[in-house]
Amino acid sequence: MAKPRRVSILLDHPRSPLRWIVLLPLFVLLAWIYLPVTRGDFVADDYVFVATSRMVNAPLSAFWQSHFYEPYYFRPIGVLSWWLATSLFGLDYASHSLINLILHCVNAGLLFWLLRALALRTSAVAAGVALFAVGPFALATILWPSNRFDLLAVGFLLAQAIAMVRALQGNVFAFPLAMLAALGACWSKESAYAISTMMCFVVLVANHVPWRRRGTLFVLLGGVISGAFFWRQRILSDAYAIASADPVGQVIDGTRAMALSLPKLTKLIAGASMVPWFGWGLLGACLLALLWVRRDAEVSRGLIGGALLVLLAAVVVQTPLAKAFAPMLDGGPFGTITFARFYYAPWAVSSVVVALVLARGRMGGVAALGLVAAMVAAGLAARPLAESFVEWTRQEIKPMSVAATQLVDANNESPCVYVLLGTQGKQPYFRMFSDVTVKARTASPEKTWRCQVMTESTPWLFAFPATANPFELPLRTITNPDGKEKADSVWSSIRYRYRLPARDLATLPSARFFEWRDERFVDVTEEVRAGARQVVSKDW
């Protein structure tokens, strides 16, 4: 009588639906960790995307027009995801936040699919997926809705990798899928250009694959990535105005900033007590797996080498902005989660590398089990970050945002110019986006969208309907690092305008002044006009 097959064999079977069962506990854990975030509220860039999603009347023009509030980015797929979400859910933050959770779960599923396509053992697959799904850097990234661009780009990159594996195995239908995924990644976030290109080059060193198949896939992918890049350049003629004259120096400084910030970031996400368990647990699992290398692991060496090259590309393209954002790691939840996005793509690739290493060792199963346990513990330790982020948005961000919107909605007769004082120290992230905050939340868009809402320090960004002729104010222009003035940009029915406040805000014609006192804005216009209240602007 034949012995019954083991469960692990059923899981290893490429067509068995039971293989997906290993993901269910991770998804349940993710949902529990993430649940507090659904009670939060929008902050900073979120309001930009909600406001512009409400204003735009031809969203598909994002594919052939400059559409981002910073005219250096071309992210049509990400921007369209915001338009669709806002059209469906309006200002329901819970629904917007759940999109990030769903996208991350999809990415975890794609990573699982990729590792299975590489024919790795179930233990190594489980460890790699757990590392990515509930590892601290991925968890922190998904907490802020505006990090959606990173989630989309990584999802498309994982889909590209899966399609590449299938194409190299001889599946002709996988070729166009790989091309579409590469295009989707590049048009979700700029970092994907370099990562997708490096993945394309890795094709050339594939083992036991005919050169004709490798060359065909390389040419097709290279053509799509190049086409996506040149289309972006055609639309964004000034795309590199923000870059300095020393890109190599930017990469070096950014790499240093990311490396030095890594221990602090881990501590802020998972807590000081988890840092040794997390760091040494990850390193120990890899070393344990490599102590006794399996004889049939020759192929995985080439895969590890290719994955390391992709990891290098993922790290390098994230570094130029890392130095500028490093000061945000001030211990607050917002700075922690927005800086964590620099690690999301590298973390996904690192999870592939770790899974490949674990698959090589005879002790890989034991190491994988320990790693899964460590990641579960790290995930549980990260839940307080989600809770603290919610409290921060509800107690500090939302009251000021709601009060400002109600104020402008009730007094939006043209011309309407509002200067909201007392926000400089209280809430810097409101003062940076006060105009779009009000225009995202307004209940009277036909009137409020034509107003100009500013603080004593910012915003540098205003958004209007493109057909509106906003009241001209003596505000200072902003220059790019190359010395050119930052001009208005128009996407479909939206106009973005970039300005700094006047040196003396009291000179602004027709402006009304309000100061934040006792959780509300109090009218101080007469005090300002009489000279009793000084309103000197402050640069951001």
C-alpha positions as CSV (number, residue, x, y, z in Angstrom):
1,M,0.0,0.0,0.0
2,A,1.4,3.3,-1.1
3,K,2.3,5.8,1.6
4,P,0.1,9.0,1.7
5,R,1.9,12.1,0.3
6,R,3.1,14.6,2.8
7,V,1.4,18.0,3.0
8,S,4.7,19.7,2.0
9,I,4.5,17.9,-1.3
10,L,1.0,19.1,-1.9
11,L,2.2,22.6,-1.2
12,D,5.1,22.1,-3.5
13,H,2.9,21.0,-6.4
14,P,2.9,23.9,-8.9
15,R,-0.9,23.6,-9.6
16,S,-2.1,22.8,-6.1
17,P,-4.4,25.5,-4.5
18,L,-3.1,24.4,-1.1
19,R,0.2,26.3,-1.7
20,W,-1.6,29.6,-1.1
21,I,-2.7,28.5,2.4
22,V,0.7,29.5,3.8
23,L,-0.3,33.1,3.0
24,L,-3.5,33.2,5.0
25,P,-1.9,33.5,8.5
26,L,0.3,36.3,7.2
27,F,-2.6,38.2,5.8
28,V,-4.6,37.9,9.0
29,L,-1.6,39.2,11.0
30,L,-1.2,42.1,8.5
31,A,-4.8,43.0,8.8
32,W,-4.6,43.1,12.6
33,I,-1.4,45.2,12.6
34,Y,-2.9,47.6,10.1
35,L,-6.4,47.9,11.5
36,P,-5.7,51.0,13.7
37,V,-4.6,53.0,10.6
38,T,-8.1,53.0,9.1
39,R,-9.2,55.3,11.9
40,G,-6.7,58.0,10.9
41,D,-6.9,61.0,8.6
42,F,-5.2,62.5,5.6
43,V,-1.9,64.5,5.9
44,A,0.4,66.5,3.6
45,D,0.6,65.0,0.1
46,D,-2.6,63.1,0.6
47,Y,-4.5,66.3,0.3
48,V,-2.8,67.2,-3.0
49,F,-3.9,64.0,-4.6
50,V,-7.5,64.2,-3.2
51,A,-7.8,67.8,-4.3
52,T,-6.5,67.3,-7.8
53,S,-8.6,64.1,-8.2
54,R,-11.7,66.2,-7.4
55,M,-10.6,68.9,-9.9
56,V,-9.5,66.9,-12.9
57,N,-12.1,66.3,-15.6
58,A,-9.9,64.3,-18.0
59,P,-7.7,61.9,-15.8
60,L,-6.5,59.8,-18.7
61,S,-4.6,62.9,-20.0
62,A,-2.0,62.0,-17.2
63,F,-0.5,59.7,-19.9
64,W,0.4,62.6,-22.2
65,Q,0.5,65.6,-20.0
66,S,2.6,66.8,-17.0
67,H,0.2,65.9,-14.1
68,F,2.1,65.8,-10.9
69,Y,2.3,68.8,-8.5
70,E,6.0,68.6,-8.8
71,P,6.8,68.9,-12.5
72,Y,9.6,66.5,-12.3
73,Y,7.6,63.3,-11.8
74,F,5.7,61.3,-14.3
75,R,3.5,58.8,-12.5
76,P,0.3,58.4,-14.5
77,I,-0.7,55.1,-13.0
78,G,-0.3,56.2,-9.4
79,V,-2.2,59.4,-10.0
80,L,-5.0,57.6,-11.8
81,S,-5.2,55.2,-8.8
82,W,-5.9,58.3,-6.6
83,W,-8.5,59.6,-9.0
84,L,-10.3,56.3,-9.0
85,A,-10.2,56.0,-5.2
86,T,-11.4,59.5,-4.7
87,S,-14.2,59.0,-7.3
88,L,-15.3,55.9,-5.4
89,F,-14.7,56.8,-1.8
90,G,-14.5,60.6,-1.6
91,L,-13.0,61.6,1.8
92,D,-13.6,58.3,3.4
93,Y,-10.1,57.8,4.8
94,A,-10.6,54.2,5.9
95,S,-11.3,53.1,2.3
96,H,-8.2,55.1,1.0
97,S,-6.0,53.5,3.7
98,L,-7.2,50.0,3.0
99,I,-6.0,50.3,-0.6
100,N,-2.4,50.3,0.7
101,L,-3.1,47.2,2.7
102,I,-4.6,45.4,-0.3
103,L,-1.7,46.4,-2.5
104,H,0.8,45.2,0.0
105,C,-1.0,41.9,0.3
106,V,-1.0,41.6,-3.5
107,N,2.7,42.2,-3.5
108,A,3.3,39.6,-0.9
109,G,1.3,37.2,-3.1
110,L,3.3,38.1,-6.1
111,L,6.5,37.5,-4.2
112,F,5.2,34.1,-3.2
113,W,4.4,33.4,-6.8
114,L,7.9,34.5,-7.9
115,L,9.7,32.3,-5.3
116,R,7.5,29.4,-6.3
117,A,8.4,30.0,-10.0
118,L,12.0,29.8,-9.0
119,A,11.3,26.3,-7.7
120,L,12.5,27.0,-4.1
121,R,11.6,24.9,-1.2
122,T,8.4,25.7,0.8
123,S,10.4,26.7,3.9
124,A,12.5,29.2,2.0
125,V,9.5,30.6,0.2
126,A,7.6,31.0,3.5
127,A,10.6,32.8,5.1
128,G,11.0,35.2,2.1
129,V,7.4,36.1,2.1
130,A,7.2,36.6,5.8
131,L,10.3,38.7,5.7
132,F,8.7,41.0,3.2
133,A,5.1,40.9,4.3
134,V,5.6,41.7,8.0
135,G,9.2,43.0,8.1
136,P,9.4,46.5,9.7
137,F,10.3,48.5,6.6
138,A,7.5,47.2,4.4
139,L,5.0,47.6,7.3
140,A,6.0,51.2,7.9
141,T,5.8,52.1,4.3
142,I,2.1,51.1,3.8
143,L,0.8,53.2,6.7
144,W,0.7,56.4,4.7
145,P,-1.6,56.5,1.7
146,S,0.8,58.7,-0.3
147,N,3.3,55.9,-0.3
148,R,1.0,54.1,-2.8
149,F,3.4,54.9,-5.7
150,D,6.0,52.7,-4.1
151,L,3.6,49.8,-3.6
152,L,2.4,50.0,-7.2
153,A,5.9,50.1,-8.6
154,V,7.1,47.1,-6.6
155,G,4.0,45.2,-7.5
156,F,4.6,45.7,-11.2
157,L,8.3,44.9,-10.8
158,L,7.4,41.6,-9.1
159,A,4.9,40.8,-11.9
160,Q,7.7,41.6,-14.4
161,A,10.0,39.2,-12.7
162,I,7.4,36.4,-12.7
163,A,6.7,36.9,-16.4
164,M,10.5,36.9,-17.1
165,V,10.9,33.6,-15.4
166,R,8.0,32.1,-17.3
167,A,9.2,33.6,-20.6
168,L,12.7,32.0,-20.1
169,Q,10.9,28.7,-19.4
170,G,9.4,29.0,-22.9
171,N,5.9,30.5,-22.2
172,V,5.4,32.8,-25.2
173,F,2.4,34.6,-23.6
174,A,4.7,35.7,-20.8
175,F,6.7,38.0,-23.1
176,P,4.0,40.7,-23.6
177,L,3.1,40.4,-19.9
178,A,6.7,41.1,-18.9
179,M,6.7,44.2,-21.2
180,L,3.4,45.5,-19.8
181,A,4.6,45.0,-16.2
182,A,7.8,46.9,-16.9
183,L,5.8,49.8,-18.4
184,G,3.5,49.8,-15.4
185,A,6.4,49.9,-13.0
186,C,8.2,52.8,-14.8
187,W,5.0,54.8,-14.9
188,S,4.2,54.2,-11.2
189,K,7.5,55.6,-9.8
190,E,10.8,56.8,-11.3
191,S,12.9,54.4,-9.3
192,A,11.5,51.5,-11.3
193,Y,13.4,52.6,-14.4
194,A,16.8,51.5,-13.0
195,I,15.4,48.4,-11.2
196,S,13.5,47.2,-14.2
197,T,16.5,47.8,-16.4
198,M,18.8,45.8,-14.1
199,M,16.3,43.0,-14.1
200,C,16.4,43.1,-17.9
201,F,20.2,42.7,-17.9
202,V,19.9,39.8,-15.4
203,V,18.1,37.9,-18.2
204,L,21.3,37.7,-20.1
205,V,23.1,35.6,-17.5
206,A,20.2,33.1,-17.1
207,N,21.4,29.5,-16.9
208,H,20.4,26.7,-19.2
209,V,18.3,29.0,-21.4
210,P,18.8,29.3,-25.2
211,W,20.5,32.6,-26.2
212,R,17.8,33.3,-28.7
213,R,15.2,33.3,-26.0
214,R,17.3,35.4,-23.6
215,G,18.2,37.9,-26.4
216,T,14.6,38.3,-27.5
217,L,13.4,39.0,-24.0
218,F,16.2,41.4,-23.3
219,V,15.5,43.4,-26.5
220,L,11.7,43.5,-25.9
221,L,12.1,44.6,-22.3
222,G,14.8,47.1,-23.2
223,G,12.7,48.6,-25.9
224,V,9.7,49.1,-23.6
225,I,11.7,50.6,-20.8
226,S,13.6,53.0,-23.2
227,G,10.3,54.0,-24.8
228,A,8.7,54.7,-21.4
229,F,11.7,56.8,-20.5
230,F,11.8,58.8,-23.7
231,W,8.1,59.4,-23.6
232,R,8.6,60.9,-20.1
233,Q,11.4,63.1,-21.3
234,R,9.2,64.3,-24.2
235,I,6.5,65.4,-21.7
236,L,8.8,66.7,-19.0
237,S,11.3,68.8,-20.8
238,D,12.7,70.2,-17.5
239,A,12.6,66.9,-15.6
240,Y,16.2,67.3,-14.2
241,A,16.0,70.9,-13.2
242,I,15.8,69.9,-9.5
243,A,19.0,67.7,-9.7
244,S,22.3,69.2,-8.7
245,A,25.4,69.1,-10.8
246,D,26.9,66.3,-8.8
247,P,24.6,63.2,-9.1
248,V,27.5,60.9,-8.0
249,G,27.9,62.9,-4.9
250,Q,24.1,62.7,-4.3
251,V,24.2,58.9,-4.5
252,I,27.2,58.7,-2.1
253,D,25.7,61.1,0.4
254,G,22.3,59.5,0.1
255,T,23.8,56.0,0.6
256,R,25.5,57.2,3.7
257,A,22.3,58.7,5.0
258,M,20.3,55.5,4.4
259,A,23.0,53.3,6.1
260,L,23.3,55.6,9.1
261,S,19.5,55.9,9.4
262,L,18.9,52.1,9.2
263,P,19.4,51.3,13.0
264,K,17.4,54.3,14.1
265,L,14.6,53.6,11.6
266,T,14.4,50.0,12.8
267,K,14.2,51.1,16.4
268,L,11.5,53.6,15.7
269,I,9.4,51.0,13.9
270,A,9.8,47.9,15.9
271,G,11.1,49.3,19.2
272,A,14.6,49.2,20.8
273,S,14.0,45.7,22.3
274,M,13.4,44.1,18.9
275,V,16.4,45.5,17.1
276,P,18.9,42.8,18.3
277,W,16.4,40.0,17.6
278,F,15.6,41.4,14.2
279,G,19.1,42.2,13.0
280,W,21.0,39.2,14.4
281,G,18.1,36.9,13.7
282,L,18.2,37.8,10.0
283,L,21.9,37.5,9.8
284,G,22.0,34.3,11.8
285,A,19.4,32.6,9.6
286,C,21.5,33.3,6.5
287,L,24.7,32.1,8.1
288,L,23.0,28.9,9.4
289,A,21.7,28.1,5.9
290,L,25.2,28.6,4.4
291,L,27.0,26.3,6.9
292,W,26.0,23.2,4.9
293,V,25.3,24.0,1.3
294,R,23.3,21.5,-0.6
295,R,24.9,19.8,-3.6
296,D,22.0,20.6,-5.9
297,A,22.3,24.4,-5.2
298,E,24.5,25.4,-8.1
299,V,21.8,27.1,-10.0
300,S,20.8,29.3,-7.1
301,R,24.3,30.9,-7.0
302,G,23.5,32.5,-10.3
303,L,20.1,33.6,-9.1
304,I,21.7,35.1,-5.9
305,G,24.2,37.0,-8.0
306,G,21.5,38.4,-10.3
307,A,19.3,39.3,-7.3
308,L,22.2,41.2,-5.6
309,L,22.6,43.3,-8.8
310,V,18.9,44.2,-8.7
311,L,19.3,45.0,-5.0
312,L,22.2,47.3,-5.8
313,A,20.0,49.2,-8.4
314,A,17.1,49.4,-5.9
315,V,19.3,51.0,-3.2
316,V,21.1,53.4,-5.5
317,V,18.0,54.9,-7.1
318,Q,16.5,55.6,-3.7
319,T,19.5,57.4,-2.3
320,P,19.5,60.9,-3.9
321,L,16.5,62.1,-1.8
322,A,17.4,60.1,1.3
323,K,19.8,62.7,2.7
324,A,17.2,65.5,2.3
325,F,14.6,63.4,4.2
326,A,16.8,62.0,6.9
327,P,16.0,64.9,9.3
328,M,12.4,63.7,9.3
329,L,13.5,60.8,11.6
330,D,12.8,62.9,14.6
331,G,11.0,60.2,16.5
332,G,7.6,61.1,15.2
333,P,5.4,58.6,13.4
334,F,5.0,60.6,10.2
335,G,8.7,61.1,9.7
336,T,9.3,57.4,10.4
337,I,6.7,56.1,7.9
338,T,7.6,58.5,5.1
339,F,11.3,57.8,5.3
340,A,10.6,54.0,5.3
341,R,9.4,54.2,1.7
342,F,13.1,54.4,0.6
343,Y,13.5,50.8,1.8
344,Y,10.3,49.3,0.3
345,A,11.8,48.2,-3.0
346,P,15.2,47.2,-1.6
347,W,13.4,45.2,1.1
348,A,11.4,43.3,-1.5
349,V,14.6,42.4,-3.4
350,S,16.3,41.5,-0.1
351,S,13.6,39.1,0.7
352,V,14.2,37.3,-2.6
353,V,18.0,37.2,-1.8
354,V,17.3,35.7,1.7
355,A,15.0,33.1,0.3
356,L,17.6,32.1,-2.3
357,V,20.2,31.8,0.4
358,L,17.9,29.7,2.7
359,A,17.1,27.4,-0.3
360,R,20.8,26.5,-0.7
361,G,21.6,25.3,2.8
362,R,20.8,21.9,4.4
363,M,19.9,23.8,7.5
364,G,17.8,26.2,5.6
365,G,14.5,24.7,6.9
366,V,15.5,25.3,10.5
367,A,16.8,28.8,9.7
368,A,13.6,29.6,7.8
369,L,11.4,28.6,10.7
370,G,13.4,30.8,13.0
371,L,13.2,33.7,10.6
372,V,9.4,33.4,10.2
373,A,9.1,33.5,14.0
374,A,11.3,36.6,14.2
375,M,9.3,38.4,11.6
376,V,6.0,37.6,13.3
377,A,7.5,39.1,16.5
378,A,8.7,42.1,14.6
379,G,5.3,42.6,13.0
380,L,3.6,42.5,16.4
381,A,6.1,45.0,17.8
382,A,5.3,47.4,14.9
383,R,1.6,47.8,15.7
384,P,2.2,50.7,18.1
385,L,3.6,52.7,15.2
386,A,0.2,52.4,13.4
387,E,-1.6,53.5,16.6
388,S,0.6,56.5,17.2
389,F,0.2,57.6,13.6
390,V,-3.5,57.5,14.0
391,E,-3.5,59.5,17.2
392,W,-1.2,62.1,15.6
393,T,-3.4,62.6,12.6
394,R,-6.6,62.8,14.6
395,Q,-5.4,65.0,17.4
396,E,-3.1,67.4,15.5
397,I,-3.8,67.3,11.8
398,K,-7.6,66.8,11.5
399,P,-8.8,69.6,13.8
400,M,-6.8,72.3,12.1
401,S,-7.7,70.9,8.6
402,V,-11.4,70.8,9.4
403,A,-11.5,74.2,11.0
404,A,-9.7,75.8,8.1
405,T,-12.1,74.3,5.6
406,Q,-15.2,75.3,7.5
407,L,-13.8,78.9,7.7
408,V,-13.1,79.2,4.0
409,D,-16.3,77.5,3.0
410,A,-18.3,80.0,5.1
411,N,-16.5,83.1,3.7
412,N,-15.6,82.4,0.1
413,E,-16.9,85.5,-1.6
414,S,-14.5,86.5,-4.4
415,P,-11.8,87.6,-4.2
416,C,-11.0,85.3,-1.2
417,V,-7.5,85.3,0.2
418,Y,-6.9,83.8,3.6
419,V,-3.7,83.9,5.7
420,L,-3.9,81.4,8.6
421,L,-1.5,82.4,11.3
422,G,-0.1,80.4,14.3
423,T,0.4,77.2,12.4
424,Q,4.2,77.4,12.1
425,G,5.0,75.6,15.3
426,K,1.7,73.9,15.9
427,Q,1.5,71.9,12.7
428,P,4.2,72.1,10.0
429,Y,2.6,69.6,7.7
430,F,-0.6,71.6,7.6
431,R,1.2,74.9,6.8
432,M,3.0,73.2,3.9
433,F,-0.3,72.2,2.2
434,S,-2.9,74.6,3.6
435,D,-4.3,75.5,0.2
436,V,-4.8,72.0,-1.1
437,T,-6.0,70.8,2.3
438,V,-9.0,73.2,2.1
439,K,-9.6,72.4,-1.5
440,A,-9.6,68.7,-0.9
441,R,-12.1,68.9,2.0
442,T,-14.4,71.7,0.8
443,A,-18.1,71.3,0.5
444,S,-18.4,74.3,-1.8
445,P,-15.9,73.5,-4.6
446,E,-17.2,75.9,-7.2
447,K,-16.3,78.8,-4.9
448,T,-13.6,77.6,-2.6
449,W,-11.4,76.2,-5.4
450,R,-10.9,79.9,-6.6
451,C,-9.6,81.0,-3.2
452,Q,-6.0,81.2,-2.1
453,V,-5.2,79.8,1.4
454,M,-1.8,80.4,2.9
455,T,0.1,80.6,6.1
456,E,2.9,82.8,7.4
457,S,5.5,80.4,6.0
458,T,3.9,78.5,3.1
459,P,2.4,77.0,1.1
460,W,4.5,77.0,-1.9
461,L,1.8,75.1,-3.8
462,F,-1.6,76.4,-4.9
463,A,-4.1,74.5,-7.0
464,F,-6.9,76.1,-9.1
465,P,-9.3,75.1,-11.8
466,A,-7.3,75.8,-15.0
467,T,-10.0,78.2,-16.3
468,A,-10.0,80.3,-13.1
469,N,-8.2,83.6,-13.0
470,P,-6.9,83.7,-9.4
471,F,-6.6,87.0,-7.6
472,E,-3.0,88.2,-8.3
473,L,-1.0,88.6,-5.1
474,P,2.5,90.1,-4.6
475,L,4.0,86.7,-3.6
476,R,7.6,85.8,-4.2
477,T,8.5,83.3,-6.9
478,I,10.4,80.1,-6.3
479,T,13.5,79.2,-8.3
480,N,14.8,75.7,-9.1
481,P,18.4,74.7,-8.2
482,D,19.3,75.6,-11.8
483,G,18.2,79.2,-11.2
484,K,15.1,79.1,-13.4
485,E,11.8,80.3,-12.0
486,K,9.3,77.5,-11.1
487,A,6.5,78.2,-13.6
488,D,2.8,77.3,-13.4
489,S,1.9,73.9,-14.7
490,V,-1.4,72.7,-16.1
491,W,-2.9,69.2,-16.1
492,S,-6.2,68.9,-17.8
493,S,-8.5,71.2,-15.8
494,I,-6.0,71.9,-13.0
495,R,-3.4,74.6,-12.6
496,Y,-0.5,74.3,-10.1
497,R,1.1,77.5,-9.0
498,Y,4.3,77.8,-6.9
499,R,4.9,80.8,-4.6
500,L,6.5,81.9,-1.3
501,P,4.7,84.4,0.9
502,A,5.3,88.1,0.7
503,R,7.9,89.5,3.2
504,D,5.2,91.6,4.8
505,L,1.9,89.7,4.7
506,A,-0.1,92.7,5.9
507,T,0.5,94.2,2.5
508,L,-1.6,91.5,0.7
509,P,-4.7,93.2,-0.8
510,S,-8.1,91.9,0.2
511,A,-6.5,89.3,2.5
512,R,-8.2,88.2,5.7
513,F,-6.1,87.0,8.6
514,F,-7.0,84.4,11.2
515,E,-5.0,83.0,14.1
516,W,-5.1,79.5,15.5
517,R,-6.2,79.9,19.2
518,D,-7.9,77.3,21.4
519,E,-8.4,74.8,18.6
520,R,-10.1,77.3,16.3
521,F,-9.2,80.1,13.9
522,V,-9.9,83.6,15.3
523,D,-10.3,86.6,13.0
524,V,-7.4,89.1,13.6
525,T,-7.8,91.1,10.3
526,E,-8.4,94.4,12.1
527,E,-5.4,93.9,14.4
528,V,-3.2,93.2,11.3
529,R,-4.5,96.2,9.4
530,A,-4.0,98.5,12.4
531,G,-0.4,97.3,12.9
532,A,-1.1,95.8,16.3
533,R,-0.4,92.3,15.0
534,Q,2.8,91.7,13.1
535,V,2.7,89.0,10.4
536,V,6.3,88.6,9.1
537,S,6.6,85.6,6.8
538,K,9.0,82.7,7.4
539,D,10.5,80.6,4.7
540,W,10.0,76.9,4.9
